[in-house]
Amino acid sequence: MITTDEQLLARAKQLDPDAMRAIHERFYEPVARYIQFKVGDYQTVEDLTGEVFVRVLEGLKKGQTWQESPQGWIIGIARHVVAKYYQKRERMTEVKLSYHLAAYEEVGPFHQIMLDERKRHLMQAIQQLTDEQRDVILMRFIEGINIQGVATAINKTPCAVKGLQYRAIRALAEVMQGFGTEGTKNE
């Protein structure tokens, strides 16, 4: 049984089938969720997620591995796969985020409507961020990756990630303040 990142790395470097299976089981959902936020189309998400794990295997065969965080390294690969996907399409499309960002407990109908409305506003606000800011917010707060892991994934320093995170949160706060009670953005 593989219990630590160090054990996983040691066995993955040897292309151990159990280690490869552990990597896939541990990181498939976070990778697919990240790609879902970036792409939106279910079939494309499946295809690109598969491509990420092919690249993980290719990287391991070449001796390329993570330094600090396996999740940061693998999400970094996912980020590059998504970027290549959009380069091939030669245009960037607007991504519609899922309304089911997080599970929520049973509450009264009015409260539920208000929660759904806030989530919708948050998703609209996230779409207004720069690509790098959106990546940082998704990785840090949706996927729970630490600063070092995000830095590895987006090829920035931890200090730069903190700056991006700070600016993204400020931008989100400003956009969220612009939403009125009727559910439309105040002009």
Summary of the structure (lengths in Angstrom):
residues: 187
radius of gyration: 18.2
end to end distance: 56.9
largest distance: 58.2
contacts: 521
relative contact order: 0.11
helix: 70%
strand: 1%
